[in-house]
Each structure stands twice: as structure tokens, then as C-alpha cells.
Amino acid sequence: PPGALKTQKDSLELENRKKYVRDYENLTRTKIPLIVLEGNPVHKILSEVDDAPNSLIIMAANSKDRISFLNPHTSFLVAVRTSNSVLILPDEDINE
């Protein structure tokens, strides 16, 4: 969510995801460009990948989330609207 709507839980989840990426970078000695976008997630993601054809978009999704106007299934919308490959991974909460 954008800054004004971001809760403490959202901030904590973002920090945890950044830690996962850094841990993977350390394990594989690989640099992963991590981009944090604010705004409409579908539009922002698609605008980033438009400049990089033949890219792989990796996203997390929770199939238990309810779909609504304020909570669309972003991963589905991105996958439908891009010509790039999309890998959608289940959110870690599903496995708990």
C-alpha cells in the first residue's frame, strides 16, 4: 500500500521480503535487483517490464485472499496483461 495507507504489519512484511532476497543473494553470491513500487501495482509492474522484454516476473500470491475493488488479484492481472513470462509462487502464509 502507499505510504499513507501502509500499516506497521505491511512495513514488517516488506522488510521480511527484503531479508529473504538479501539472504538468497548471500547464499548464491548473486545480485538481485529488488524494486519496490508504490501506486497501482499492476500498472507499476507492467511499466517496469515494458522496458525489459523477455524478462521473468516472479510474484507471490495468496489464493485465500478475497477479491475486491481495493484488493484485486494483482498476480493474475499482471500475468494476463504482459507478454513476459510470469512465475507466481504461493505466499508463505498458505503453508502454515
N, C-alpha and C positions, 0 to 999 in steps of 0.2 A: 504493500500500500504506500501511497505518497506520504511524505513526512508528517502532515497534519493528521492523517488517519492511522499512522503507524502506532501500534501498541508496543509495550515492553516485550510481550511474547513474540511479536513479529521481529523486533530487533534481535532478540536472542536466537531465533531460528535462522536469521540471516548470518549472524556470527558463527553459528554452528556449521552452516553450509560452507562458509569461507574456510573454516578449520578443516573440513573434510577435503577441500580442494588443496589446501596447503600440505596436509598430511600426504595426500597422493603425490603431490609434486616432490616432496622429500623422499618418498619411497622409490619413485621411478626416476628421480633426477631429471624431471621434465617440467618445463614452464608451461602452465595452462593459463591462457588469458581469461580472466574472470571479469565479466561485465555486469554491473548492477544497474538496471534501468528503472526509472520511475516514470509513471504515466500509464497509458493504456498498454498492458503487457503484450497484447497481440500486435498492435501497430509498432511498438518499440522493437520487439524481436524481429519482426519482418523487415523493418527499416535497416537493422544491423546486418542481416544476412543477405539483403539485396545486393550489397557491395561485395559479397563473397560467394559467388556461385559454386556449386559442388561442395558445399560445406555440410557438416553433420551437426544437427541441432540436438542437444541432449537436454531433456526436460524431466522433471518429476511430476507425478500426478497422483492424486488420491481419488480412487473410484468411489469412495464412500461420501465424497463431498456432494452436497445438494447443488443443483444448477439453478441459478437465478440471474437476474439482470446485473446485480452487483458482484456475482460470483460465477462467471461462466467457466466452462472447461477450457482454459487457455491452451492447454497442450493439444486438444482436438482441433481448435480453431487455427492454431499455427500449422498443424500438420495438413489441414485441408487447404490452406491458402498459400503454401510455399511449394516450390519445385525442388527444394533441397531435401535431403534425407533427414528424417526425424526419428530419434530413439526416445521413447517415453518409458521411464522407469517408475515402478511403484514407489510411493512415498514410504519412508521407513516406519511411519506410524501404522501402516496396514499390517505389518508383520509382527506387531507386538500383541 
